Amino acid sequence: SVVVEGDEIAPWQLPIFDELLSSSDYVLASVIKRPAQSRRIQASPIVRAVDTVERSVGNWFCRRVFARTRRMRDRSLPLIDKLPREVVVVAAADGTNASSGESGPVDLLLDLTARPRIDTADLPDHARLWWLAIGHTPDGFQSGPLANGFDEVCTGSHAIEATLWQRTASVQRPELLNRGVFRTFLWSWSENARQLRYKAAYLVVDGLRALRHANRQPRPAPPAPPSGAARAGGVAAVAALAKCWWRIASETFERIVREERWCLYIADGTPLDCDFATAKRISPPQSSYWADPFPIERNGKTVVFFEEYPYSTRTGLIACAELTDDGGQVKAVGHRPVIEQPHHLSYPFLFEKSGELYMIPESSADRTIGLWRCEEFPHRWVKIHDVMEGINATDTTLFEHEDRWWLFTNIDRADIHDHCSELHAFSSPDPLSRDWTPHPLNPIVRDARSARMAGPVYRAEDGRLIRPAQVNTRYYGYAITLFEIVDLSPATYEEISRRHIEPNWRRGISRNHHIASVADRVIIDACHQRFKLERYMARILRWH
């Protein structure tokens, strides 16, 4: 049985209802309607006005600066249009016990309202109550002005967490079932709350799937640091709005006058012990940046494949260059594009099978994971097939472990331009296969601080598997953490942190987000910020 507010299903709740209605393993007995909570309750006119203005400005900012629009999907759906006729819809007065009466006996009561108010005393002993909450306490989802996401935006906290809780008739103390830690959208508290709800819905979906397959619940992510509580009231709301507008103005100005300048650096050592202060810079042309390096040795030469991002087209492509040592300096010679598509490409992951070289570039724009084979090294590549289709995934990485091939990829199931929160694992005996078995604990990582892949899995000399991960809370691709995979099987997954790489090893670097190794050397990418005028001036000087 599911408890909702009002006569509509909120857009973020649709994945939950889709899961319940798509499988014969569930029987949705009833939907219990509570009176919709008014946005105007417990809010002064000043707070309501500030919240209205912030929503309008936040929506404009997402549309103009981040090119994100709220689509038809963001509209609520009437219950009558979604539910089959056999599902009983029960109207419950505010404050009544929704766990008894017309809804009948249930195994699971799922409360999706803002403030769960259900008494579990009347639940059968075998039944359980689930609800979602924000932060470290099981207080539910708030609604209305200055609701979920406001404290984190106001205090500048880079991480925000959503949690799934359980309570039973015999155990009244709330039990934490799962937790996800996500990046705070610091420019708008209304957009922050919207994104958080879409992501939190999959805590419920994954919990239901674990019940359906009799699997253990996924391991909760480590808690996010407490954000602190922002002061409530009209003055605090106005101050928070001013802070958001300042961030919006700063971000807009930065995007107008400055641009990212990703470069490659190479140093001796391994990812676990390399001293990046000694790294040598490999600079791209003024007209583009280079990122996501994947080096490989062939015929006594070191060739690196990478994402090239031309500023003129603003669409990434896959390029390569040979690395040579010239008087103590490392140079990239023979730079040339190798794969271009109408959509953006990046992260050219390489692997070998039966003497053949293959590549899986990131191509989430066409919602596929495509497999390419090298016909003539290093410039000629032919696409074989799509490993997966209809999937919004990035940074796909393959490796072999215990006679199985593993595919790690970052999936945006909520389809809200967030590939940094969930890491999914699949396995197959053949890396060229189209048939991959999902890991029962998917997503094996649900944490913006460690989910996104930051390069190929590295096998240390002692046999340990090291997974590089991006830290995506402060900024996208801010830092790298190296995790040792200590337990990986078709039923289990566990990793522990071994090294953290902050972007402080070279002056002027603001981020580093990808690391790879070849022989006894390590290649890492790093971002510098520069004024766009510098690129134009360099072009003028070249002409003269």
Secondary structure by P-SEA (a helix, b strand, c coil): ccccccccccccaaaaaaaaaacccccccbbbbcccccccccccaaaaaaaaaaaaaaaaaaacccccccccccbbbbccccccccbbbbbbcccccccccccccccbbbbcccccccccccccccbbbbbcccccccccccccccccaaaaaaacccbbbbbbbbbccccccccccbbbbbbbccccaaaaaaaaaaaaaaaaaaaaaaaaaccccccccccccccccccccaaaaaaaaaaaaaaaaaaaaaaacbbbbbbbbbbccccccccccccccccccccccccbbbbbbcccbbbbbbbbbbccccbbbbbbbbbbbccccccccccccccccccccccbbbbbcccbbbbbccccccccbbbbbbcccccbbbbcccccccccccbbbbbbcccbbbbbbbbccccccccccbbbbbbbccccccccccccccccccccccccccccccccccbbbbbbbbbcccccccbbbbbbbccccccbbbbbbcccccccccccccccccccccccbbbbbbbbbbbaaaaaaaaaaaac
